[in-house]
Amino acid sequence: MFFSMPGSSGRQRGCTAAIRTHLPLVTEPHINRIATAVPAHEVHDAFRLFAGRQITDPRTRSAFARLAERSQIARRYSVLEPEPDATGTTDGFYRLGRFPSTGARMARFEAEAPALAAAACDALGLEREGPRITHLILATCTGFAAPGLDHWIIGRYGLPGATERTVVGFMGCQAAINALKLARQAVRSDPAARVLVLNLELCSLHLQPSTAIEQLLCFLLFADGCSAALVTAEPQGLRLDGFHAALVPEARDQITWRIGDDGFDMTLSGFVPLTLARALPGQAAAILGGATAADYALWAVHPGGRSVLDAVAHGLSLPEDALDSSRAVLREHGNMSSATVMFVLERMLATARPGQRGCALAFGPGLSAETMRFTAV
């Protein structure tokens, strides 16, 4: 409750007007550019055959074949070169009956990540932009080392030593949205900020020996990829309008990601699509900022698999063609964890019309969802 002294209303109105006049305008962060890169080796058929050779049970083999047929993936890429006979990789990193230790996988990440990061950063124009970068946000859940890729990028591209660095680790496929959320906060707090957001995942380093369907799905879905994005206050590209995070705690065991003695162990339950289809309608209003799905023309949904995309389309009652960009990225690249939704946003950045509103969604361990609203300018 507010009180006024007699005869003071005019002075108060004048004071309020003065305060309002000096309030700073809210800075609107934008994704100005996105560039992406994948390794040289196309591995989809070889990895599928390699996985199938681990299965001895006829019923499991039949179920795996059906899943492979319905994956809607044509190509995937890896830093590892498969043997022509699909018995492993040419360098012996994988062999039937012999998989590498966690240490060997981390050493391989440290060796391979810089070249893939450079491919994306070069395409972004970081050679020119580097000295102007103020913030570097790196998202990955497939490899860790210190000093790591953030230090390498600063040295390679001449970023200032005072660049503010943040590493978003182990958040799974949704980490790109978390990274963009941090970038938005940096630009809103400092309109002069120029934020490099890098998502780099080498998922193919974490395949596991198994005859279980849920583990073998990794051989069908996951791949390597990298994205680099520039986020600033300059009004071009995709304006970052808002974010929403949601948890489905009763499904917390449906996606898990843990460090084991023989690499990172992932669980991806077959119940995830059903859980999403049931949970999304109740979250739709918060995800869409009080609007409806019909108000959004652009849908950048992380293609975690064909059934995940089908579940999102069903849960949000989307038109038949709403997820065409996500399905195209799945078909051409598979699931590259956190980098994947950035591949979808790259397509939209190139083709969206000014004024079109968009929504990005990605999912991760928990079961959790990170979402983002944006507008093409």
C-alpha positions in Angstrom: 0.0 0.0 0.0 1.3 3.5 -0.9 0.5 6.8 0.9 0.6 10.5 -0.3 1.2 13.6 1.6 -1.5 16.3 1.0 -0.5 18.5 -2.0 2.4 16.3 -3.0 0.7 14.4 -5.9 2.1 16.8 -8.6 5.7 16.5 -7.3 5.3 12.7 -7.1 4.1 12.5 -10.7 7.0 14.7 -11.8 9.5 12.5 -9.9 8.0 9.3 -11.3 8.2 10.7 -14.8 11.8 11.6 -14.3 12.6 8.1 -13.0 10.9 6.5 -16.0 12.8 8.8 -18.4 16.1 7.5 -17.0 15.3 3.9 -16.9 17.6 2.0 -19.3 16.0 0.2 -22.3 16.2 -3.6 -22.0 18.8 -4.9 -24.4 17.5 -7.5 -26.8 20.1 -10.3 -27.4 20.2 -12.0 -30.8 21.8 -15.0 -32.4 23.5 -13.2 -35.3 25.2 -16.1 -36.9 25.5 -19.9 -36.6 28.1 -22.2 -38.3 28.2 -26.0 -38.0 30.7 -28.8 -38.8 30.9 -32.6 -38.8 33.9 -34.9 -39.0 34.9 -36.6 -42.3 33.8 -40.2 -41.7 30.2 -41.2 -42.5 29.4 -44.2 -40.3 25.7 -44.9 -40.1 25.6 -48.3 -41.9 28.9 -49.4 -40.4 27.9 -48.6 -36.8 24.5 -50.3 -37.3 26.2 -53.5 -38.6 28.8 -53.3 -35.8 26.0 -53.1 -33.2 24.1 -56.0 -34.7 27.1 -58.3 -34.6 27.0 -58.1 -30.8 23.5 -59.6 -30.6 23.2 -63.4 -30.3 19.5 -63.6 -29.3 17.3 -63.9 -32.4 14.4 -62.0 -30.9 16.6 -59.1 -29.9 18.3 -59.1 -33.3 14.9 -58.9 -35.0 13.8 -56.0 -32.7 17.0 -54.2 -33.4 16.5 -54.6 -37.1 13.0 -53.1 -36.9 14.4 -50.1 -34.9 17.1 -49.6 -37.5 14.6 -49.7 -40.3 12.4 -47.0 -38.7 15.2 -44.7 -37.5 14.8 -42.3 -40.5 18.5 -41.6 -40.4 20.5 -41.8 -43.6 23.9 -40.5 -42.6 25.9 -39.9 -39.4 29.5 -38.7 -39.0 32.3 -39.6 -36.5 35.9 -38.8 -35.9 36.4 -42.5 -36.0 36.9 -44.3 -39.3 35.0 -47.6 -39.5 36.5 -50.8 -40.9 35.0 -51.7 -44.3 33.8 -55.0 -42.9 32.2 -53.2 -39.9 34.2 -55.2 -37.3 35.4 -52.0 -35.6 37.4 -48.9 -36.5 40.5 -48.7 -38.6 42.7 -47.5 -35.7 41.5 -50.3 -33.3 39.6 -47.8 -31.0 36.7 -50.2 -31.3 36.9 -53.9 -31.9 34.2 -56.6 -31.4 34.9 -57.8 -27.8 37.3 -55.0 -27.0 36.2 -51.4 -26.1 38.4 -48.6 -24.8 38.7 -47.4 -21.2 37.3 -44.0 -20.0 40.8 -42.6 -20.0 41.4 -43.6 -23.6 38.1 -42.0 -24.6 39.0 -38.8 -22.9 42.4 -38.7 -24.5 40.7 -39.2 -27.9 38.3 -36.3 -27.2 41.2 -34.1 -26.3 43.0 -35.0 -29.5 40.0 -34.7 -31.9 38.0 -31.8 -30.5 40.2 -28.9 -31.6 40.0 -29.7 -35.4 36.2 -30.0 -35.3 35.9 -26.8 -33.3 38.2 -25.0 -35.7 36.0 -26.1 -38.7 32.9 -24.5 -37.1 34.7 -21.4 -35.8 36.4 -20.8 -39.2 33.0 -21.0 -40.9 31.6 -18.5 -38.3 34.4 -16.0 -39.2 36.1 -16.2 -35.8 39.5 -15.3 -37.3 38.1 -11.8 -37.8 35.8 -11.7 -34.8 38.1 -13.2 -32.2 39.6 -10.1 -30.7 36.2 -8.6 -30.1 34.7 -11.6 -28.2 34.0 -10.8 -24.5 32.4 -14.2 -23.4 33.0 -17.8 -24.4 30.4 -20.4 -23.4 31.3 -24.0 -24.2 28.8 -26.8 -23.9 29.7 -30.5 -24.0 28.9 -33.7 -22.2 31.2 -36.1 -24.1 34.7 -35.0 -23.1 36.5 -33.1 -20.4 40.0 -31.9 -19.9 41.6 -28.9 -18.2 43.0 -26.7 -19.5 40.5 -27.6 -22.2 38.9 -26.5 -25.4 38.0 -23.1 -24.1 41.7 -22.3 -23.5 42.6 -23.7 -27.0 40.0 -21.5 -28.7 41.3 -18.4 -26.9 44.8 -19.1 -28.1 43.9 -20.2 -31.6 41.7 -17.2 -32.4 43.2 -14.4 -30.4 40.4 -13.9 -28.0 41.3 -11.5 -25.2 42.8 -13.1 -22.1 40.1 -11.4 -20.1 37.4 -13.3 -22.0 34.8 -14.6 -19.5 34.6 -18.4 -19.8 31.8 -20.7 -18.8 31.7 -24.5 -19.4 28.2 -26.1 -19.5 29.0 -29.8 -18.8 27.0 -33.0 -18.6 23.6 -31.6 -19.3 23.0 -33.8 -22.3 21.1 -32.8 -25.4 19.5 -29.8 -23.9 22.8 -28.0 -23.1 22.6 -25.7 -26.1 19.5 -24.0 -24.7 21.2 -23.6 -21.4 24.2 -22.1 -23.1 22.0 -19.6 -25.1 20.3 -18.7 -21.9 23.6 -17.7 -20.4 24.5 -15.8 -23.5 21.3 -13.9 -23.3 22.0 -12.9 -19.7 25.5 -11.7 -20.6 24.2 -9.4 -23.3 21.3 -8.1 -21.2 23.7 -7.2 -18.5 26.3 -5.6 -20.9 25.0 -4.4 -24.3 28.5 -4.4 -25.6 29.0 -8.1 -24.9 29.9 -10.4 -27.8 29.3 -14.0 -26.8 30.7 -17.0 -28.6 28.6 -20.1 -27.9 30.3 -23.4 -28.9 28.6 -26.8 -28.7 30.9 -29.7 -29.4 30.0 -33.4 -29.0 31.9 -36.5 -29.9 29.1 -39.0 -29.0 30.7 -41.8 -31.0 33.5 -42.1 -28.4 31.0 -43.5 -25.9 29.6 -46.6 -27.6 29.3 -49.5 -25.2 29.5 -53.3 -25.6 25.9 -54.6 -25.0 23.2 -56.8 -26.2 20.4 -54.7 -24.5 18.2 -52.7 -26.9 18.4 -49.5 -24.9 22.2 -49.5 -25.1 22.2 -50.5 -28.7 20.1 -47.5 -29.6 23.3 -45.4 -29.2 24.7 -47.3 -32.2 21.7 -46.2 -34.2 21.3 -42.6 -33.2 24.4 -40.8 -31.9 27.0 -39.0 -33.9 29.6 -36.2 -33.7 29.1 -32.6 -34.5 29.9 -29.0 -33.6 28.2 -25.6 -33.7 29.5 -22.1 -33.2 27.2 -19.1 -32.7 27.6 -15.4 -32.1 25.2 -13.7 -29.7 25.2 -9.9 -29.4 22.8 -7.0 -29.0 22.9 -6.3 -32.8 19.4 -6.6 -34.1 19.9 -9.2 -36.8 19.3 -13.0 -36.9 17.1 -14.6 -34.2 16.0 -12.5 -31.2 16.1 -14.4 -28.0 12.7 -13.7 -26.4 12.5 -16.0 -23.4 13.2 -19.4 -21.8 11.4 -22.0 -19.8 12.7 -25.1 -18.0 10.6 -28.1 -17.0 11.2 -31.3 -15.1 9.3 -34.6 -15.1 10.6 -36.0 -11.9 8.6 -39.2 -12.0 10.6 -40.1 -15.2 14.0 -39.2 -13.8 15.5 -42.6 -14.7 14.3 -42.6 -18.3 17.4 -40.6 -19.5 20.6 -41.0 -17.4 24.2 -40.2 -18.2 27.0 -41.5 -15.9 30.7 -41.8 -16.0 31.8 -45.5 -15.8 35.1 -47.3 -16.0 34.6 -48.0 -19.7 33.3 -44.6 -20.9 30.1 -42.7 -20.3 27.1 -44.9 -19.7 23.8 -43.7 -21.2 20.3 -44.9 -20.5 17.7 -43.9 -23.1 14.4 -45.5 -22.2 11.9 -46.5 -24.8 9.3 -44.8 -22.6 10.7 -41.3 -23.3 8.4 -40.5 -26.3 5.3 -41.5 -24.3 6.4 -39.5 -21.3 6.9 -36.4 -23.5 3.6 -36.8 -25.3 1.8 -36.9 -22.0 3.8 -34.1 -20.2 4.0 -31.5 -23.0 0.3 -30.4 -23.1 0.4 -29.4 -19.4 3.6 -27.3 -20.0 2.5 -25.8 -23.3 1.3 -22.4 -22.0 4.5 -21.9 -20.0 6.7 -23.0 -22.9 4.9 -20.7 -25.4 4.8 -17.7 -23.1 1.0 -17.8 -22.9 0.5 -18.0 -26.7 -0.7 -21.1 -28.6 1.2 -23.4 -31.0 -0.6 -21.7 -33.9 1.2 -18.4 -33.1 4.5 -20.0 -33.9 5.8 -20.6 -37.4 9.2 -22.0 -36.5 9.9 -25.2 -34.5 13.4 -26.1 -33.6 13.0 -29.3 -31.8 16.0 -31.4 -30.8 15.8 -34.5 -33.0 16.5 -37.1 -30.3 15.0 -39.7 -32.6 12.0 -40.2 -34.9 9.8 -41.2 -32.0 10.8 -38.2 -30.0 9.8 -35.9 -32.8 6.5 -37.7 -33.3 5.8 -37.3 -29.5 6.5 -33.6 -29.5 4.3 -33.1 -32.6 1.5 -35.0 -30.9 1.9 -33.4 -27.5 1.8 -29.9 -28.8 -0.7 -30.6 -31.7 1.7 -29.3 -34.3 1.0 -29.3 -38.1 2.3 -32.1 -40.2 5.2 -30.1 -41.6 6.2 -28.2 -38.4 9.2 -30.4 -37.7 10.5 -30.7 -41.2 13.8 -29.0 -40.3 14.3 -31.2 -37.3 13.6 -34.3 -39.3 16.0 -33.2 -42.0 18.8 -32.7 -39.5 18.1 -36.2 -38.0 18.1 -37.8 -41.4 21.4 -36.1 -42.5 23.3 -36.1 -39.2 21.6 -38.2 -36.5 21.6 -37.1 -32.9 24.7 -35.0 -32.0 23.6 -34.3 -28.5 23.8 -30.6 -27.6 24.9 -29.5 -31.0 21.9 -30.9 -32.8 19.3 -28.2 -32.1 21.8 -25.6 -33.2 22.0 -27.4 -36.6 18.2 -26.9 -36.8 18.4 -23.2 -35.8 21.1 -22.7 -38.4 18.6 -23.8 -41.1 16.0 -21.4 -39.7 18.4 -18.5 -39.5 19.0 -18.9 -43.2 15.4 -19.1 -44.3 13.1 -17.5 -41.7 11.1 -14.3 -42.6 11.3 -11.3 -40.4 8.6 -11.4 -37.7 8.2 -15.2 -37.6 8.0 -16.5 -34.1 9.8 -19.7 -33.1 10.2 -22.2 -30.3 13.1 -24.4 -29.6 12.9 -27.5 -27.4 15.6 -30.0 -26.2 15.5 -32.7 -23.6 18.0 -34.3 -21.3 18.6 -36.3 -18.1 16.1 -35.9 -15.4 13.8 -36.2 -17.5 14.0 -32.5 -18.2 13.3 -30.0 -21.0 14.8 -26.7 -21.8 12.9 -24.4 -24.2 13.4 -21.1 -25.9 11.2 -18.6 -27.6 12.7 -16.5 -30.4 11.7 -14.2 -33.3 13.3 -13.8 -36.7 14.3 -10.1 -37.4 
